[in-house]
Amino acid sequence: MSYKDTINLPDTDFSMRAGLSELEPRMQQKWDEMDLYQKIRDAREGRAKYILHDGPPYPTGDLHIGTGLNKILKDFLVRFATMRGYDAPYVPGWDCHGLPIELQILQELGDEREDTARREIRRMCREHALNFVGIQKEQFRSLGVMGDWDNPYLTLNEQYEAGILEVFEKMVERGYVYRDLKPIHWCYHCRTALAEAELEYSDIVGPSIFVNFPMESDVSDLFDVNADDDVNVLIWTTTPWTLPANLAVAVHPKPSYTAVRYEHPNTGQSTVSIMADVAVDPVLRNAGVEDYERLGKVKGTELEGLTYRHPFIDRSCPVLLAHYVTLSEGTGCVHTAPGHGAEDYQTGLENELEILSPVGERGYFSDRAGMFAGQHIEEADDNIINHLVEEGYMLDHSKETHSYPHCWRCHSPVIFRATDQWFVRMEHNELRKTALEAIKDVDWVPNWGEQRISNMVEERPDWCISRQRSWGLPIPAFYCEDCGNVLLTAETVASVREVFAEEGSDSWFEDNDASKFLPEGTTCEECGGTSWEKETDIFDVWFESGSSHNSVCRKHPDLDFPADMYLEGTDQYRGWFQLSLLPSVAAWDSAPFKTVLTHGFVVDEEGKKMSKSLGNFIGVEDGVDEFTAEILRLWTSSVDFRDQISVSTDYIQKNMSDAYRRVRNTFRFMLGNLSDYDPAKHAVDYSDMTDFDRWALDETARLVDQVTKAFEDYQLHRVYTLIHNFCAVQMSSIYLDALKDRLYCSGPDWTERRSAQTVLHRILLTLVRLIAPILVHTAEEVWSHIEHKDEDVESIHLAHWPEPGDEWLNDELHERWEKIIGVREDVMRAIESLRDRKVVSKSMEAVVSLWAEDESLQKLLRDDKDTLTELLMVSELTIPDERPSEEDFEETYSGETHPSLVVAASPSDHEKCARCWNLLPTVGQNADHDDLCERCVTAVEEQQ
């Protein structure tokens, strides 16, 4: 007879080859057709909520793999929460307004940009945004990310815009909003104000100049100067273009200042310069001055009130006191331009100086810049330096490298420029203090995030929320056409909000009649006028996205406030996290989130930021085409996302593909060996299972606990490691490998075989749930191949998180099996030595004798001999009472895991069973089946 027909061979149509490129789109289409997202919502209706609020990306182009990673991480957490029984809706969103989109449209318009009406630019921006919303939506969905994709939130939608104005209305009502002429970061390339979150810092090489401002006041009562001395106050600056706006010099009140006489290195004239005493030596030596004479010292307070002449503008300016002046660099005499610096501005306010900013929105000087009027500040830098040199005011000038703020969008250096802007007061109503207290109540992951955002909020200036652009939500303020008075009240904002809720913000630009947006009968409080001009500034896009907590979480019927989770990159501490926190605290006295989780940036294998120009850019669409979504999801789960994330195509292709195959083959083995198993008929009670099977359940229960904790602690890379190792080690290398003989060669209904199948079935139902949040397509495919499920649901994504049986977890068993696994490791080392010597080719060709000097270990060997025989997969195992003689064995090995253990091994001289291929002493003992072992004889005869 053919013994092959008596073998219980695996039988499954779950393919070894995944074919993910075909499987994933097919699976996603199936989910769409069955409306799986809504089925999940219905199944969890009424349960406790878990809200992960989506941070909106910009719809400006194809998605970067880093953005894909962000969405996949969110999907992991939402799916885990859903399986844990929470109602966890996921509403994706897009930040559709803002400079990135407008700049792309202006580039398309080219020379026609200046002649294109604002409403036309807005129309083009809207079309552009909606086009890429559609493109990015499909790219996100191709990654297997589940959400309400048919109803995302878009910041350009009427109801979202109304929600922004509701937040603004509350902040106006509470007195946080004001308009003022203040210096703010300004990009003259993009022609708009910039918030702190829109800045990036990089090194530039720029001028460093030391300039003498001629004194107008007589200082002979302070210093030992002569009547004919050329007396100056010496300043240092790295921004020569700000000198036309100089209105004062600031000195510190406490340090000593001195006047120094020296021969000017360029003019050869005797010159006197006033500077901080500690700055004299380094400044003059660097300028090439060797001989100089100190003419006395005074405290900075004694310089207050002195005046000097501006070096090239007909202007008399004062010397003022300021505690922010430092002596670590420069001269201790700080050039002060209130229109071009935050500290300078404050000094200007305190001393009633003009907030002068003679620089236009494109970076050109106005008439207030004197001889440099009409020049761009970039060319004026050198021209100012040359003029100061020619006129003898320049003591020293050089180039130096220093960190400088740049525009996040065009990457050009920005300037500080005073303009009329709208601001949020950080000190009003203790907003800063309240925000800092709210931060303490949030769970920050990693925990250093709390300190990071606290420092940012502690140090941030008032928030400039206005922008001079077209594509965004207009600030709903009005100006009296008769007297210029500004009108902004909670009532007027509410009136505009009602219009926008019906018609959208485009109506602001399309309807010239301002009265349409105001309460009936509105008059100017100053002059009684009734004619109004609408504000042309729009909101900072961060104010728009930062209001999503209201427009989405507080308004969406499926969501809730505050959200359980915000999850974005580490750059959002000064972006979306911070600028969601401030309006939420200001409007509702609460942080908008309970937990904030951050991830690092994706870089190439050399640590370089990915960009298309460098050729190291991996887009989501390309990534899915090259690797498939399942491999990208597995890669995402494998990285410690809290740090910088390095990625290369070779790494993903090799390492993740190998890991995926190991997991997939584990499922294939289980499915194949359960083809004839029906738990209703064949399940074996725990008490009747083999010790080996109970160990497998114990390992599975511990895996569930560890994976659950890893999800709960947001250590998602541990989820990958735990599951991968379970499949590769506990299952494939140990349990499943040893189990093959029992599964294939036992009689079909033998208790030991059904025991193994019972365990495989339970592990299968557990493991498929554990991977469901990660490998969403594979888990669904596996689920569809499981004939006997323990939940009557049509999708694994409707199932619940696994709950192992109470008896699975067995500490006594676990402790004993740690020793048994140690014995296995020692035996494998001995057999490996035989393999290296080519004495045997596999473990079943070896006979092994085990003896331990340690009595407790020796007892374990005797008690668990049958289990060890199966586990070790050797031809024959003996446990002698005395130490095996080295003369009787090919290899005698002292244990490493168990030092008291002696492993003696030799090649077996038994015959090989023709059915199970084991070399056993019972082969040939049956006359009817002289080529079979005793076990196989019984199995064959039962099937005849």
JOTABEL-V74988 format. One record per residue. RES is the residue in one small letter. SS is DSSP state (~ for helix, > for strand, _ for the rest). BURIAL is 1 if it has 16 or more other C-alpha atoms within 10 Angstrom, else 0. D_LAST is the distance of its C-alpha to the last C-alpha in Angstrom with 1 decimal. Layout:
# JOTABEL-V74988
RES,SS,BURIAL,D_LAST / RES,SS,BURIAL,D_LAST
This chain:
# JOTABEL-V74988
m,_,0,9.7 / s,_,0,11.3 / y,~,0,11.0 / k,~,0,13.3 / d,~,0,10.8 / t,~,1,9.2 / i,_,1,12.8 / n,_,1,14.6 / l,_,0,17.5 / p,_,1,20.7 / d,_,0,21.6 / t,_,1,25.3 / d,_,0,28.2 / f,_,1,30.6 / s,_,0,32.0 / m,_,0,32.7 / r,_,0,36.1 / a,_,1,38.1 / g,_,0,40.5 / l,~,1,43.0 / s,~,0,45.9 / e,~,0,44.2 / l,~,0,42.4 / e,~,1,45.6 / p,~,1,47.8 / r,~,0,45.1 / m,~,1,44.3 / q,~,1,48.1 / q,~,0,48.6 / k,~,0,45.9 / w,~,0,47.6 / d,~,0,50.9 / e,~,0,49.6 / m,_,0,48.1 / d,_,0,51.3 / l,~,1,49.3 / y,~,1,52.4 / q,~,0,53.7 / k,~,0,50.4 / i,~,1,50.5 / r,~,1,54.1 / d,~,0,53.3 / a,~,1,50.4 / r,_,1,52.7 / e,_,0,55.8 / g,_,0,57.7 / r,_,0,56.2 / a,_,0,58.3 / k,>,1,59.6 / y,_,1,59.0 / i,_,1,61.4 / l,>,1,61.3 / h,>,1,64.4 / d,_,1,64.1 / g,_,1,66.9 / p,_,1,68.1 / p,>,1,67.9 / y,_,1,70.6 / p,_,1,69.5 / t,_,1,71.3 / g,_,0,68.7 / d,_,0,65.1 / l,_,1,63.3 / h,>,1,63.2 / i,~,1,60.0 / g,~,1,61.8 / t,~,1,62.3 / g,~,1,58.7 / l,~,1,57.8 / n,~,1,60.0 / k,~,1,58.3 / i,~,1,54.8 / l,~,1,55.9 / k,~,1,57.2 / d,~,1,54.0 / f,~,1,52.0 / l,~,1,54.2 / v,~,1,54.3 / r,~,1,50.5 / f,~,1,50.0 / a,~,1,52.6 / t,~,1,51.0 / m,~,1,47.6 / r,_,0,49.4 / g,_,1,50.6 / y,_,1,54.0 / d,>,1,55.7 / a,_,1,56.3 / p,_,1,57.9 / y,_,1,58.8 / v,_,1,61.8 / p,_,1,62.5 / g,>,1,66.1 / w,>,1,68.5 / d,_,1,72.0 / c,_,1,73.6 / h,_,1,77.3 / g,_,1,79.1 / l,~,1,80.5 / p,~,1,77.5 / i,~,1,77.1 / e,~,1,80.9 / l,~,1,81.4 / q,~,0,78.8 / i,~,1,80.7 / l,~,1,84.1 / q,~,0,82.8 / e,~,0,81.8 / l,~,0,85.2 / g,~,0,87.0 / d,~,0,90.7 / e,~,0,90.4 / r,~,0,89.3 / e,~,0,92.9 / d,~,0,93.6 / t,_,0,90.4 / a,_,0,90.8 / r,~,1,88.9 / r,~,1,87.2 / e,~,0,86.0 / i,~,1,84.6 / r,~,1,82.8 / r,~,0,81.3 / m,~,1,80.0 / c,~,1,78.7 / r,~,1,76.8 / e,~,0,75.2 / h,~,1,74.2 / a,~,1,72.7 / l,~,1,70.7 / n,~,0,69.4 / f,~,1,68.0 / v,~,1,66.7 / g,~,0,64.5 / i,~,1,63.5 / q,~,1,62.8 / k,~,1,60.9 / e,~,0,58.4 / q,~,1,58.1 / f,~,1,57.5 / r,~,1,54.8 / s,~,1,53.1 / l,_,1,52.5 / g,_,1,50.5 / v,_,1,53.3 / m,_,1,53.1 / g,_,1,56.3 / d,_,0,58.7 / w,~,1,59.4 / d,~,0,60.9 / n,~,0,63.5 / p,_,1,64.5 / y,>,1,67.9 / l,>,1,70.6 / t,_,1,73.9 / l,_,1,75.7 / n,_,1,74.6 / e,~,1,77.4 / q,~,1,75.8 / y,~,1,75.0 / e,~,1,78.6 / a,~,1,79.9 / g,~,1,77.8 / i,~,1,79.5 / l,~,1,82.9 / e,~,1,82.0 / v,~,1,81.4 / f,~,1,84.6 / e,~,1,86.5 / k,~,1,85.6 / m,~,1,86.6 / v,~,1,90.0 / e,~,1,90.5 / r,_,0,90.0 / g,_,1,92.4 / y,_,1,90.1 / v,>,1,91.0 / y,>,0,94.2 / r,>,0,95.7 / d,>,0,97.7 / l,>,1,99.0 / k,>,1,96.9 / p,>,1,95.6 / i,>,1,91.9 / h,>,1,89.6 / w,>,1,90.3 / c,>,1,88.7 / y,_,1,91.4 / h,_,1,88.9 / c,_,1,86.9 / r,_,0,90.1 / t,>,1,88.7 / a,>,1,88.6 / l,>,1,85.5 / a,_,1,83.9 / e,~,1,82.9 / a,~,1,79.2 / e,~,1,80.2 / l,>,1,81.6 / e,>,1,80.0 / y,>,0,81.8 / s,>,0,82.3 / d,>,0,84.9 / i,>,0,87.9 / v,>,0,90.9 / g,>,1,94.0 / p,>,1,97.7 / s,>,1,99.1 / i,>,1,102.8 / f,>,1,105.6 / v,>,1,108.4 / n,>,1,111.9 / f,>,1,113.0 / p,>,1,116.8 / m,>,1,118.2 / e,_,1,120.6 / s,_,0,121.5 / d,_,0,123.9 / v,_,1,122.0 / s,_,0,125.0 / d,_,0,124.9 / l,_,1,121.3 / f,_,1,121.4 / d,_,0,124.1 / v,_,1,124.4 / n,_,0,127.4 / a,_,0,128.8 / d,_,0,127.9 / d,_,0,124.4 / d,_,1,121.6 / v,>,1,119.4 / n,>,1,115.8 / v,>,1,112.7 / l,>,1,109.8 / i,>,1,106.5 / w,>,1,103.1 / t,>,1,100.6 / t,_,1,97.6 / t,_,1,98.2 / p,~,1,101.6 / w,~,1,101.0 / t,~,1,101.4 / l,~,1,105.0 / p,~,1,106.6 / a,~,1,105.3 / n,_,1,106.7 / l,_,1,108.7 / a,>,1,108.8 / v,>,1,108.0 / a,>,1,106.3 / v,>,1,106.9 / h,_,1,105.4 / p,_,1,108.0 / k,_,0,107.5 / p,_,1,107.3 / s,>,1,110.4 / y,>,1,111.5 / t,>,1,114.0 / a,>,1,116.2 / v,>,1,116.1 / r,>,1,118.7 / y,>,1,117.6 / e,>,0,118.3 / h,_,1,115.9 / p,_,1,113.9 / n,_,0,114.2 / t,_,0,117.6 / g,_,0,119.4 / q,_,0,121.0 / s,>,0,121.4 / t,>,1,118.8 / v,>,1,118.0 / s,>,1,114.5 / i,>,1,113.4 / m,>,1,109.9 / a,>,1,108.0 / d,~,1,109.4 / v,~,1,106.0 / a,~,1,105.5 / v,~,1,108.7 / d,~,0,107.7 / p,~,0,104.2 / v,~,1,105.5 / l,~,1,108.7 / r,~,0,107.3 / n,~,0,104.5 / a,_,1,107.3 / g,_,0,109.1 / v,_,1,111.9 / e,_,0,112.9 / d,_,0,116.2 / y,>,1,116.5 / e,>,0,118.5 / r,>,1,117.4 / l,>,1,120.0 / g,>,0,118.9 / k,>,1,116.0 / v,>,1,115.5 / k,>,1,112.7 / g,~,1,110.8 / t,~,1,112.4 / e,~,0,115.8 / l,~,1,114.6 / e,_,1,113.8 / g,_,0,116.0 / l,_,1,117.1 / t,>,1,116.9 / y,>,1,116.3 / r,>,1,116.5 / h,_,1,113.5 / p,_,1,113.5 / f,_,1,113.6 / i,_,0,113.9 / d,_,0,117.1 / r,_,0,115.8 / s,>,0,116.7 / c,>,1,113.7 / p,>,1,113.4 / v,>,1,111.9 / l,>,1,109.6 / l,>,1,107.6 / a,_,1,103.8 / h,_,0,101.6 / y,_,0,98.7 / v,_,1,100.7 / t,_,1,99.1 / l,_,1,100.7 / s,_,0,97.7 / e,_,0,98.4 / g,_,1,101.2 / t,_,1,104.8 / g,_,1,104.4 / c,>,1,106.2 / v,>,1,103.7 / h,>,1,104.5 / t,>,1,103.9 / a,_,1,103.0 / p,_,1,102.1 / g,_,1,100.6 / h,_,1,98.2 / g,_,1,96.6 / a,~,1,95.2 / e,~,1,97.4 / d,~,1,100.3 / y,~,1,99.9 / q,~,1,100.1 / t,~,1,103.2 / g,~,1,104.7 / l,~,0,104.1 / e,~,0,105.6 / n,_,0,108.7 / e,_,0,109.1 / l,_,1,108.5 / e,_,0,107.7 / i,_,1,104.0 / l,_,1,104.7 / s,_,1,102.1 / p,_,1,103.8 / v,>,1,100.4 / g,_,1,99.1 / e,_,1,95.5 / r,_,0,95.1 / g,_,1,96.6 / y,>,1,100.1 / f,>,1,103.2 / s,_,1,105.5 / d,~,0,109.3 / r,~,1,109.1 / a,~,1,108.0 / g,~,0,111.5 / m,~,0,111.7 / f,~,1,108.0 / a,_,1,107.7 / g,_,1,105.4 / q,_,1,103.5 / h,>,1,99.8 / i,~,1,99.0 / e,~,0,97.0 / e,~,0,100.1 / a,~,1,102.4 / d,~,1,100.9 / d,~,0,102.4 / n,~,1,105.6 / i,~,1,106.2 / i,~,1,105.7 / n,~,0,108.1 / h,~,0,110.7 / l,~,1,110.5 / v,~,1,110.9 / e,~,0,113.9 / e,_,0,115.6 / g,_,1,115.2 / y,_,1,113.0 / m,>,1,109.9 / l,>,1,109.9 / d,>,1,106.5 / h,>,1,103.5 / s,>,0,100.2 / k,>,0,96.5 / e,>,0,93.8 / t,>,0,90.1 / h,>,0,89.0 / s,>,0,86.3 / y,>,1,87.2 / p,>,1,85.6 / h,>,1,84.3 / c,>,1,83.1 / w,_,1,79.4 / r,_,0,79.4 / c,_,0,81.8 / h,_,0,81.7 / s,_,1,85.5 / p,>,1,87.8 / v,_,1,89.0 / i,>,1,92.4 / f,>,1,93.8 / r,>,1,95.9 / a,>,1,97.7 / t,>,1,97.1 / d,>,0,97.1 / q,>,1,93.6 / w,>,1,91.7 / f,>,1,90.4 / v,>,1,88.5 / r,_,1,90.4 / m,_,1,88.3 / e,_,0,90.8 / h,~,0,91.6 / n,~,0,90.4 / e,~,0,88.7 / l,~,1,86.0 / r,~,1,85.3 / k,~,0,85.1 / t,~,1,82.9 / a,~,1,80.5 / l,~,1,80.3 / e,~,0,79.5 / a,~,1,76.9 / i,~,1,75.2 / k,~,0,74.8 / d,_,0,72.7 / v,_,1,70.2 / d,>,1,67.1 / w,>,1,67.5 / v,>,1,64.5 / p,_,0,65.2 / n,_,0,67.8 / w,~,0,70.5 / g,~,1,70.7 / e,~,1,72.9 / q,~,0,75.5 / r,~,0,75.4 / i,~,1,76.1 / s,~,1,78.5 / n,~,0,80.6 / m,~,0,80.6 / v,~,1,81.7 / e,~,0,84.3 / e,~,0,85.9 / r,_,0,85.6 / p,_,1,88.8 / d,_,1,89.3 / w,>,1,86.7 / c,>,1,88.1 / i,_,1,86.2 / s,>,1,88.2 / r,>,1,87.5 / q,_,1,89.7 / r,_,1,87.2 / s,_,1,86.2 / w,_,1,82.5 / g,_,1,81.9 / l,_,1,82.9 / p,>,1,86.7 / i,_,1,88.4 / p,_,1,90.0 / a,_,1,93.5 / f,>,1,96.8 / y,>,1,100.3 / c,>,1,103.5 / e,_,0,105.2 / d,_,0,108.6 / c,_,0,108.4 / g,_,0,105.0 / n,_,1,103.8 / v,>,1,100.1 / l,>,1,98.3 / l,_,1,94.9 / t,_,1,94.1 / a,~,1,91.0 / e,~,0,92.4 / t,~,1,92.8 / v,~,1,89.3 / a,~,1,87.9 / s,~,1,89.8 / v,~,1,88.4 / r,~,1,84.9 / e,~,1,85.1 / v,~,1,86.1 / f,~,1,83.4 / a,~,1,80.7 / e,~,0,81.7 / e,~,0,82.8 / g,_,1,81.5 / s,_,1,83.5 / d,~,1,84.5 / s,~,0,87.0 / w,~,1,89.0 / f,~,1,89.7 / e,~,0,90.0 / d,_,0,92.5 / n,_,0,95.9 / d,_,0,97.0 / a,~,1,96.4 / s,~,1,97.4 / k,~,0,94.2 / f,~,1,92.4 / l,_,1,94.9 / p,_,0,95.7 / e,_,0,98.4 / g,_,0,101.9 / t,_,0,101.0 / t,_,1,104.1 / c,_,1,104.9 / e,_,0,105.9 / e,_,0,108.3 / c,_,0,110.2 / g,_,0,109.0 / g,_,1,107.7 / t,_,0,105.1 / s,_,1,104.0 / w,>,1,101.0 / e,>,1,99.2 / k,>,1,95.5 / e,_,1,94.0 / t,_,1,92.6 / d,_,1,90.4 / i,>,1,86.7 / f,>,1,84.5 / d,_,1,82.9 / v,~,1,79.3 / w,~,1,78.1 / f,~,1,79.9 / e,~,1,77.9 / s,~,1,74.5 / g,~,1,75.6 / s,_,1,76.2 / s,~,1,72.6 / h,~,1,72.1 / n,~,1,74.3 / s,~,1,73.6 / v,~,1,69.8 / c,~,1,68.8 / r,_,1,71.5 / k,_,1,71.4 / h,_,0,67.8 / p,_,0,66.3 / d,_,1,63.0 / l,_,1,64.5 / d,_,1,66.6 / f,_,1,69.4 / p,_,1,69.4 / a,>,1,66.2 / d,>,1,63.6 / m,>,1,63.3 / y,>,1,65.3 / l,>,1,63.5 / e,>,1,65.3 / g,>,1,66.5 / t,~,1,68.9 / d,~,0,71.8 / q,~,1,71.8 / y,~,1,73.4 / r,_,1,76.7 / g,_,1,75.3 / w,~,1,73.2 / f,~,1,72.6 / q,~,1,76.3 / l,~,1,77.6 / s,~,1,75.3 / l,~,1,76.3 / l,~,1,80.1 / p,~,1,80.3 / s,~,1,77.8 / v,~,1,79.8 / a,~,1,83.1 / a,~,1,82.1 / w,~,0,79.7 / d,_,0,80.3 / s,_,1,76.6 / a,_,1,74.4 / p,_,1,72.1 / f,>,1,69.0 / k,>,1,67.4 / t,>,1,65.5 / v,>,1,66.3 / l,>,1,63.7 / t,>,1,64.8 / h,>,1,63.1 / g,_,1,64.6 / f,_,1,65.3 / v,>,1,63.0 / v,>,1,64.4 / d,_,1,63.3 / e,_,0,62.0 / e,_,0,65.7 / g,_,0,66.6 / k,_,0,68.6 / k,>,0,68.7 / m,_,1,66.9 / s,_,0,69.1 / k,_,0,69.0 / s,_,0,72.0 / l,_,0,70.3 / g,_,0,67.2 / n,_,1,65.0 / f,_,1,64.5 / i,_,1,61.0 / g,>,1,61.0 / v,~,1,58.3 / e,~,1,57.8 / d,~,1,57.5 / g,~,1,55.3 / v,~,1,52.8 / d,~,0,52.9 / e,~,0,52.3 / f,~,1,50.0 / t,_,1,48.8 / a,~,1,49.5 / e,~,1,46.4 / i,~,1,47.4 / l,~,1,51.0 / r,~,1,49.9 / l,~,1,47.8 / w,~,1,50.9 / t,~,1,53.1 / s,~,1,50.9 / s,~,1,51.0 / v,_,1,54.8 / d,_,1,57.1 / f,_,1,59.1 / r,_,1,61.9 / d,_,0,63.2 / q,_,0,64.1 / i,>,1,61.0 / s,>,1,60.6 / v,_,1,58.4 / s,_,0,57.8 / t,~,0,55.6 / d,~,0,54.0 / y,~,0,53.1 / i,~,1,51.5 / q,~,0,49.7 / k,~,0,48.1 / n,~,0,47.8 / m,~,1,46.9 / s,~,1,44.5 / d,~,0,42.6 / a,~,1,42.6 / y,~,1,41.4 / r,~,0,38.5 / r,~,1,37.4 / v,~,1,37.6 / r,~,1,35.8 / n,~,1,32.9 / t,~,1,32.5 / f,~,1,32.0 / r,~,1,29.7 / f,~,1,27.4 / m,~,1,27.4 / l,~,1,26.9 / g,~,1,24.1 / n,_,1,22.1 / l,_,1,22.8 / s,_,1,21.4 / d,_,0,18.7 / y,_,1,21.1 / d,_,0,23.2 / p,~,1,25.7 / a,~,0,26.2 / k,~,0,22.7 / h,~,1,21.6 / a,_,1,24.9 / v,_,1,25.3 / d,_,0,28.7 / y,~,1,30.9 / s,~,0,31.1 / d,~,0,27.3 / m,_,1,27.2 / t,_,1,27.2 / d,~,0,30.7 / f,~,1,30.0 / d,~,1,29.1 / r,~,1,32.2 / w,~,1,34.2 / a,~,1,33.1 / l,~,1,34.3 / d,~,1,37.6 / e,~,1,38.2 / t,~,1,37.6 / a,~,1,40.0 / r,~,1,42.6 / l,~,1,42.2 / v,~,1,43.0 / d,~,0,46.1 / q,~,1,47.3 / v,~,1,46.8 / t,~,1,48.5 / k,~,0,51.4 / a,~,1,51.7 / f,~,1,52.1 / e,~,0,54.5 / d,_,0,56.5 / y,_,1,56.5 / q,_,1,54.9 / l,~,1,52.7 / h,~,1,52.1 / r,~,1,50.4 / v,~,1,48.0 / y,~,1,47.0 / t,~,0,46.9 / l,~,1,44.8 / i,~,1,42.2 / h,~,1,42.0 / n,~,1,41.8 / f,~,1,39.1 / c,~,1,36.9 / a,~,1,37.8 / v,~,0,37.8 / q,~,1,36.2 / m,~,1,33.4 / s,~,1,32.8 / s,~,0,34.1 / i,~,1,32.8 / y,~,1,30.4 / l,~,1,28.3 / d,~,0,28.3 / a,~,1,27.0 / l,~,1,24.6 / k,~,1,22.6 / d,~,1,20.5 / r,~,1,19.6 / l,~,1,19.0 / y,~,1,17.0 / c,~,1,14.9 / s,_,1,14.4 / g,_,1,11.6 / p,_,1,12.8 / d,_,0,14.5 / w,_,0,15.6 / t,~,1,19.3 / e,~,1,20.5 / r,~,1,19.0 / r,~,1,20.3 / s,~,1,23.5 / a,~,1,23.9 / q,~,1,23.3 / t,~,1,25.8 / v,~,1,28.3 / l,~,1,27.8 / h,~,1,28.4 / r,~,1,31.5 / i,~,1,32.8 / l,~,1,32.2 / l,~,1,34.3 / t,~,1,36.9 / l,~,1,37.2 / v,~,1,37.6 / r,~,1,40.5 / l,~,1,42.1 / i,~,1,42.3 / a,~,1,43.3 / p,_,1,47.1 / i,_,1,46.8 / l,_,1,44.1 / v,~,1,44.7 / h,~,1,43.0 / t,~,1,39.9 / a,~,1,39.5 / e,~,1,39.8 / e,~,1,37.2 / v,~,1,34.7 / w,~,1,35.5 / s,~,0,34.8 / h,~,1,31.2 / i,_,1,30.4 / e,_,0,28.6 / h,_,0,29.2 / k,_,0,32.8 / d,_,0,34.9 / e,_,0,38.0 / d,_,0,38.4 / v,_,0,40.6 / e,_,0,40.4 / s,_,1,41.6 / i,~,1,41.0 / h,~,1,44.8 / l,~,1,45.0 / a,_,1,42.8 / h,_,1,44.2 / w,_,1,44.2 / p,_,1,41.3 / e,_,0,41.7 / p,_,1,39.3 / g,_,0,38.3 / d,_,0,40.8 / e,_,0,38.3 / w,_,1,37.4 / l,_,1,40.6 / n,_,1,40.6 / d,~,0,43.5 / e,~,0,42.4 / l,~,0,39.0 / h,~,1,40.8 / e,~,0,43.2 / r,~,0,40.6 / w,~,1,38.5 / e,~,0,41.6 / k,~,1,41.7 / i,~,1,38.0 / i,~,1,38.5 / g,~,0,41.5 / v,~,1,39.5 / r,~,1,37.1 / e,~,1,40.1 / d,~,1,41.5 / v,~,1,38.2 / m,~,0,37.9 / r,~,1,41.5 / a,~,1,40.7 / i,~,1,37.6 / e,~,1,39.7 / s,~,1,42.2 / l,~,1,39.6 / r,~,0,38.7 / d,~,0,42.4 / r,_,0,42.7 / k,_,0,39.6 / v,_,1,38.0 / v,_,1,34.8 / s,_,0,33.7 / k,_,0,31.7 / s,~,1,31.3 / m,~,1,27.8 / e,~,1,29.6 / a,>,1,31.9 / v,>,1,32.1 / v,>,1,34.5 / s,>,1,36.6 / l,>,1,38.5 / w,>,1,41.6 / a,>,1,44.3 / e,_,0,47.8 / d,_,0,48.0 / e,~,0,46.6 / s,~,0,45.4 / l,~,1,43.4 / q,~,1,42.1 / k,~,0,40.9 / l,~,1,39.2 / l,~,1,37.3 / r,~,1,36.1 / d,~,0,35.3 / d,_,0,33.3 / k,~,1,31.7 / d,~,0,28.1 / t,~,0,29.4 / l,~,1,31.4 / t,~,1,28.5 / e,~,1,26.6 / l,~,1,29.9 / l,~,1,31.1 / m,_,1,27.8 / v,_,1,28.9 / s,_,1,27.1 / e,>,1,28.5 / l,>,1,31.1 / t,>,1,33.5 / i,_,1,36.3 / p,_,0,38.8 / d,_,0,41.7 / e,_,0,44.2 / r,_,1,44.9 / p,_,1,42.7 / s,_,0,44.8 / e,~,0,45.5 / e,~,0,45.3 / d,~,0,41.6 / f,_,1,40.6 / e,_,0,41.2 / e,>,1,42.4 / t,>,1,43.9 / y,>,1,44.8 / s,>,1,46.9 / g,_,1,45.7 / e,_,0,47.7 / t,_,0,46.3 / h,_,1,46.3 / p,_,0,49.1 / s,_,1,48.2 / l,>,1,44.7 / v,>,1,43.9 / v,>,1,41.0 / a,>,1,40.1 / a,>,1,37.6 / s,>,1,36.6 / p,>,1,34.1 / s,_,1,30.9 / d,_,0,30.4 / h,_,1,26.7 / e,_,1,24.1 / k,>,1,22.3 / c,_,1,18.6 / a,_,1,17.1 / r,_,1,15.0 / c,_,1,17.5 / w,_,1,20.5 / n,_,1,22.1 / l,>,1,24.1 / l,_,1,23.2 / p,_,1,24.2 / t,_,1,20.8 / v,_,1,19.6 / g,_,1,19.2 / q,_,0,19.2 / n,_,0,15.8 / a,_,0,16.3 / d,_,0,12.8 / h,_,1,12.8 / d,_,0,16.5 / d,_,1,16.8 / l,_,1,15.0 / c,_,1,16.7 / e,~,1,15.8 / r,~,1,14.9 / c,~,1,12.5 / v,~,1,10.8 / t,~,0,10.3 / a,~,1,9.2 / v,~,1,6.5 / e,~,0,5.2 / e,~,0,5.7 / q,_,0,3.8 / q,_,0,0.0
